[in-house]
């Protein structure tokens, strides 16, 4: 009887007021939900707010009621519950029925947006990220401002709403990693010729000068290493440079290129890249997301033989989703599918190559996997393999590591109170590890956790896992 009811509900959509909307087109995914409740404890907003309407199951019910005409698209109360969703997709990992919650959430927001609108702060940010030239100017200005040291000072004295963005910017400053310790370096915007052993070079160019050396592999008792590097000809790769990565975390891009080259890959530049469109898709602006996807597809088609290495979990999930985003576009669907098929998280490439064993590093590190790496891409073992390739690294497990940090793209700007509520337990778990460094593979998470640590007075700092492997190779 339940199956019949769902089938009837789905077939009635053709006659509903929402016919041919993104939500109606994605409605089949609602049929998979059996309301078992396994998603509840996986959901950070439900765990922190304890409201069924702020759980995946509750939001799926709201979606169904919208389709049935029981709730208006501009209903203020329903809108709040969808706004509060981080889109972390932890519920998808927990769901035994395979509900495509992330797609349903984006479809719901896209259906509501023309009627309800998008918050002004979100509209401003989305407009900026859609304009590549302007975004580069703004991020350059941010680097110059960061170099003055003022963001660090303002993060300590301004009211919370203003202090946290300052702390986010301050947390992106490069950290010099050596065999004896780590410390902040001169800002990347002031550097012009940094030695490769320092690993703060800001250049967007991918280093291809270091050839692979003979591999040595030592299995880790905690995480078994994948197969070692083969003697096959090097696989060409090209790096998705990313908006925030290229604008504020250039040192991570440089480290990514070096570690890939060290593991046998041949790195190549791809020009004319744009924002991946993830922020737009999450906010419900699917048309802008599609436009940006098309621009990037054109860019990456210039190097069709190269895998696309992505060191930003959110961007990686989005590029892998291009095939779905443009699946009903006759002109672009096959081209999108081809690009999505070449997308790899950078740790996937490193794990596939070995990775090569590095030199010992003395730090105590905890790993916080980004939601869009763990839940959206299901890339879990590979980042651990990267860290396991560093001998003597004191890797401490992080309790509730599968819980979101509260960043979620621009969520911390438009929903700061809920974002802070989600971040608080994450900071407490990190403090309990006594880790010196927190490794996480997404710029939003790096900035969110980094800002939280700075604001809390912690001496711990945030780095990308690939930065640690890069520093390990530098000691050889």
Buried (B, 14 or more C-beta within 10 A) or exposed (E): EEEEEBEEBBEBBEEBEBEEBBBBBBBEBBBBBEEEEBBBBBBBBBBBBEEBBBBBBBBBBBBBEBBEEEBBBEBEEBBEBBBBBBBBBBBBBBBEEEBBBBBBBBBBBBBBBEEBEBBEEBEEBBBBBBEBEEBEEEBEEBBEBBBEEEBBEBBEEBEEEEBBBBBBBBBBBBBBBBEEEBEEBBBBBEBEEBEBEBBBBBBBEBBBEEEBEEBEBEEBEEBEBBEBBEEEEBBEBBBBBBBBBBBBBBBBBBBBBBBBBBBBBBBBBBEEBBBBBBBBBBBBBBEBBBBBBBBBBBBBEEBEEBBBBBBBBBBBBBBBBBBBBBEEBEEBBEBBBBBBEBBBBBBBBBBBBBBBBBBEBEBBBBBBBBBBBBBBBEBBBBBBBBBBBBEEBBBBEBBEBBBBBBBBBBBBBBBBEBBBBBBBBBBEBBEEBEBBBBBBBBBBBBBBBBBBBBBBEBEBBBBBBBBBBBBBBBBE
